[in-house]
Amino acid sequence: MAKNFISFENQTCLVTGAGSPSGIGFATAKILGELGAKIALVATTDRIYQRAAELEAIGITAKGYIANLMDRDETADMMRQVTEDFGSLEVLVNNAGMTQVGEEEDFSDFMHMTYESWDTSISRNLTLCFNVTKQALPHMIKGKYGRIVNVSSVTGPIVSNPGEASYSAAKAGVIGMSRALAIEVGIHNITVNNVLPGWIATASQTEGEAAGGENTPMKRSARAEEVANAIVFLASKEASYITGEALVVDGGNTIQEYKGPAELYY
């Protein structure tokens, strides 16, 4: 009988930012569930219940939770409920960030950015990750096992764009935080890694972002599932000796020096 290379049987996996049906978070949750995991899904609106119902409809044990993870009290309450409902926590996928339903991103340049905008972006894209991870760690340490995968970005750690100083700082900060944490918790059989997506074809992708994907060596944006597959591997038992790393999933975009019209160079 064939056996899956990766299995998440008897594991509880918490995936944040999983409300969008076309997003990386939900794609990751679905694959984890198909590989045997029990899934806890978190988002800021009640659409998370629809995502959980979709997983349950295909035989996956799943439950949705609503929480503003920038709020530490709400984060603590969410984690308490998840561990009460499922009994343990083996995997955390920190996918939440970038945008929040009902709020628009601020692309003001550095000189015109408000202090409030800076603080909000850092909170949503860095402090949020800290909040959830801090609540998850005691459960992983108690169980002497854990996998933490943070969805950072190529924007910040490797490249950037005008109007994205705060987002870039936050996503680069996630990498630094992860490295320090990986050193601290390795002794507990816990790994901490990062996936850095490039252009992704989700429902929120703009025309400009889609054009960016067409100018990668792959000549397209990634599907959410392609990023999810990288997350799932790093979240697995098989990735047992990989920690503190940053895996780029961008179709080779950041390795190419020339990004102009192909006919003028390639």
N, C-alpha and C positions, 0 to 999 in steps of 0.2 A: 504493500500500500504506500503510495507516494506521501511524503511528509513535507510540509512547508519548511522552507529554509528559515523563515521567521515566524514565530508564534507569540501571541500575547495572551494565551490562555491563563486564567486565574489572575489577571492583572487589571487594575483599574487605571484608566488613562483620563486625565483631565485636559481638555482642550479649550483654551480661551479664544474669544473672538471668532466664534463658530456660527454666527447667525446668518451670514449670507449663504444662499444655496450654491453660489458659484465661487466661493472663496476658498483660500488655502486651508483655513481652519476646518471647515466642514469636510473638505476632501480628505484631510488627514484623519479626521474622526471616523469617516466611513471605512478607510483602509484599515485602520487599527481595529475597528469592530469586526470587519470581515476576517481578520487574522485572530479573532478570539477574544479581544479585549472587551471589558465593560466600560462604557463611555459616559463621562460627565461632560456636558457641554455648557459653556457660559457665554452670554452676550448681554447687551444692555436693554434689549426689548423682548417682547413676548414671542417674537418670531423664532426664538430658540426652541420653543415647545414644538413648532412645526418640524424643525430639524431633527429633534429627538424622536418624534413620531415617525419620520421617514426612515430612521435607522431601525426602530423597533419593527417597522413593517417588513423589513428584510431579515428579521431574526436576530438583530443585535440588541443586547441589553444596554439601554441608554436612558439618560434623564437630563433634562435641561434646567438651567438655573439662570435667573436674572440678577445681575449685580453690576454696579459701577465700580470697577476694580481700581479706579483712582482713589476711591474712598476706602480707607483702611478698615473701618468698622464693617462695612459691607463685605469686604474681601474676607475678613476673619469669619463672619457669619456664613458666607458661602462655603468656605473650606470646612467649617464645622459640620455643615449639612451634608456635604459630599462624603466626608469620612464616616458620618453616621449612617448614611444611606448605603454605602458600598463596603465599609469596613476597613479599607486600606487605600493607599495611593502609591502606585509604583512609577507612573509616568506623568510628567507635566509638560505640555506643549504651550509655551507662552506665545500665542499668535496675536493676541489683542493689541491694538495700537493703530497708528497712522490716522484713521478717521473714526468718528463715532456717528451713529445714525442721528440725523437732525442737526448736525453741526458741519460747517464747511471748513476746509483747510485754509490757513492763512499763508499766502505766498509772498508776503511783503518782504522787500529787501531788508538787509540788516539795519540800515540807518532808519528805516521807517517802521520797523517791527516794534510793537508795544511790549512792555514788560509782561503784561497779562498773556499775550500770545506766546511769548517765550516760555513762561512758566507752565502754561497749559500743554504745550507740545512736549516739554521735558517730562511733565507728569504722565502724559498719555503714552509716551513711547519709551520711557526709561523707568520712572518711579513705579508705574503700574507693574512692570515686570518684577521689580524688587518686591513690591507688596505681595504678589501671589507666591513668588518663590519663597519668601520668608515664612509664609504660612504653610507651605507644602513641606519644607525641609524636616521639621520635627517628625512627621509621619514616615518619611523615607529613612531617616536615621534610625527610628524605632524598628523599622522593618529590615534594616541593614541592606537596603537596595533602593536604587532610584535612577531614573533617567530624566534629565531636564533638557529640553530642546527649545531654544529661543529663536523666534523668527525675527532676525535683524533685517538688514538690507545691504545691497552694495552701496546705497546712498549713505555716505557718512564714513564707513570704514575704508572704502576704496575710491569712490567718486562722489561728486555732488552736483547740485544745480543751483542756479540763482533763486533766491527766495526760500531756500531750504536749510538755512543755518541751524535752526533749532532742531529740526528733524534729523539732520545729519549728526549734530552733536549727540542727540539722544541715542541714535542707532549705533554710533561708534562707542558710546558709553556702555551699551549692553554687552559689547564684546569685551571691554575691559573688566566689567563686573563679572562676567562669566569666567574669565581666566582666573581671577582671584578666588572665586568660589570653587572652581574645579580643584584648585590646589588644596583648599580647606576640607572639602568633603570626599575626596578620593578614598580616604581611609575607611569611609563608611560604605564603599561599593556604590557610590553615586557618581555619575558622570554628568558634565554640563557642557553642552555644545550649542553651536549656532548655525542656522541656515540663512544664507544671504541671497534672497531672490533679486533678479533683475526685472525686466519687463514681463508682467503677468497678464494674461487675457482673462480678466474677471469682469463682472458687470459694471464695476466702477472705473474701468480703464478709459482714459481720455483718448481723443483722436491723436494727440501728440505722442502719448505713450505707446499707442499702437504703431505709429510710424517709427518710433524708436526700436520696437521689436523687429520691424521689417529690415532694419539696418544692422542687425546682429549677424554673425556668421551663419546662424541657423535660418535667417530670413523670416523669422516669426517670433511672436511672444510665446512664453511658456504657457502650457495649460496648468491649472491649479494642481492637478493630480501629479504633474512632474515634480513640482516642489514638494508635495506631500510625500512622495516616495522617498525623497532624501531625508525628510523629517522622520519618517517611520523607521528607516534603517538606523539612524542615530538614536532612536528611542528604544531600540531592540536590545535583547541580551547579547546578541551577536556583536554589537558595537562596544564590547566590554573594555577595550583598551584604547578607546578614542575619547579624549576629554580635553576641554579648553580650546577646541578647534572651531574654525569658521569655514563652512563649506559653501562656496559660491555656486549658485544655480542661475546662470544668466545667459546660457546659449553661447558663451564665449565672447560676450560683448566687451567685457573689461580687459580682455587680452589683446584686442585689436587697437593699434595706434591710430590708424586712419579710419574715420567714420563718415567721410564724405561720399559723394556719388560713386558707385562701384566702377562706372565706365571711365573715370578719371584716374583710377589707380589699379584696381584689381581687374 
